[in-house]
Amino acid sequence: MSENPPPTAIENVGGTSGFRGQNRFSDPAADVPPDWTAPTPPNGMPLPSMPLPSTPLPSMPLPSTPLPSTPPPADVAFDDPAPYLDLSTVALLGQRKRPPSEGWRRWLYLASFKLLNVGEGPKAIRRETLTAQVQRPLRGCYRIAVLSLKGGVGKTTITATLGATLASIRGDRVVAVDANPDRGTLSQKVPLETAATVRHLLRDAEGIEAYSDVRAYTSQGPSRLEVLASESDPAVSEAFSSDDYTRTLEVLERFYSLVLTDCGTGLMHSAMAAVLDNADVLVVISSGSVDGARSASATLDWLDAHGHQDMVRNSIAVVNGVRPRSGKVDLKKVVDHFNRRCRAVREVPFDPHLEEGAEISLERLKPQTRQALLELAAVVAAGFSHPRRPA
């Protein structure tokens, strides 16, 4: 039997590797040039031989991911901003923690030479959140009607303090209108700058073309709240009709973002129909007494009976502490009653500065009073995004 000749070549034919053709390791002698001579080893030592592998080499699979394509031209626009580096201030410099503004956190920050900054406390964070809500953007003019059937519950005071809170926080113009037919006292809550009243505004309405024109008829307090006074003569103010109130709003809404109306104590006086037809939200005032709560509830009953059910559901009830709390009336039950009928209920505590009945300065209010007014303003501002109800 003849011997098989030794293999002179090892072949590896790629079936699944994806290479074109064949990979061969041929006999080295087959490709030697005729004039080539082997080098002479030093010192007569033979060169080491390199045996050929006796098994086929494994195939090399191609990578499963495609090779990168040619980059697009420089003028190609990209819609996705993700590949680009964020160059905002926060991304480049980081978010710096604001120093605390009050309490022991503030003292620690200053005592450590501003090295220990533990940040704001829960109360300050809550206040910032409410302030941001009050500063919510507003399109057009938003009208707030403040009313109550009973006198002596602080309706005018809430109108002035709510308007002052809104004006001091927001950057737009806020005006309060005294629509009380019986010589209202709203103008006494701000420093008096003019003797003009709503009657003078209506008389000169045709000539009012700019904000500087209407400003001559209002008085402004330190909070930037402006007040349009009512007539001091009851005989004249009684003639303030629904048409007069509508014309007044037509003038004011051209220059103001927020218009608060301090309504009279009755629901049947001449301007009340126009007030209800034009209001975006009602703020119903109750005191912490039994008769005050009953009168406020009767106000809601009257509105329900005269086709204003939607306004009642969207209304805001304010339990106003016009006197120091005696503890005899269960205010929790009063709040629960109005919570079932209104969109929200807020309590404003008794404050000695408001009891004076003179010009109101927000800086002189107690911290808890200012906090309560801020929460009330935030509840009112929550309705800014709601569409205006049809008249």
Secondary structure, DSSP 8 states (H G I E B T S, - for coil): ---------EEE--SSS--SS-EEE--GGGG--TT------GGG---------SS--------SS--------TT---S--TTS----HHHHH--------SHHHHHHHHHTTT-------HHHHHHHHHHHHHT----S-EEEEEE-SSTTS-HHHHHHHHHHHHHHHSSS-EEEEE--TTT--GGGGS-------HHHHHHTGGG--SHHHHGGG-EE-TTS-EEE---S-HHHHTT--HHHHHHHHHHHTTT-SEEEEE--S-SSSTTHHHHHHH-SEEEEEEESSHHHHHHHHHHHHHHHHTT-HHHHHT-EEEEE--S---S-S-HHHHHHHHHTTSSEEEEE---HHHHT-S---GGGS-HHHHHHHHHHHHHHHTTTTS-----
